Amino acid sequence: MTEQSNELKKLVAIASDLEISADLRIKAIELLGNIGTHEALLALLELAGNDRLVSKEKELAIKRAREIIKSGR
């Protein structure tokens, strides 16, 4: 569980770092959605609420969060 928690923290850091290319931030958001845990859902919702991210990235975070909710994981 700790390993997954560390992975989540790293992905959130990448997804919210505006100095990293948009492609890498989007990939990190996709990977968070693939994890599909409650913690990943919370991380995606936090990213969606981040005013510094561009709309496309916030919309992707919402989309991936919605997919986790629908899957019932």
Secondary structure, 3 states (H helix, E strand, C coil): CHHHHHHHHHHHHHHHCCCCCHHHHHHHHHHHHHHCCHHHHHHHHHHHCCCCCCHHHHHHHHHHHHHHHHHCC
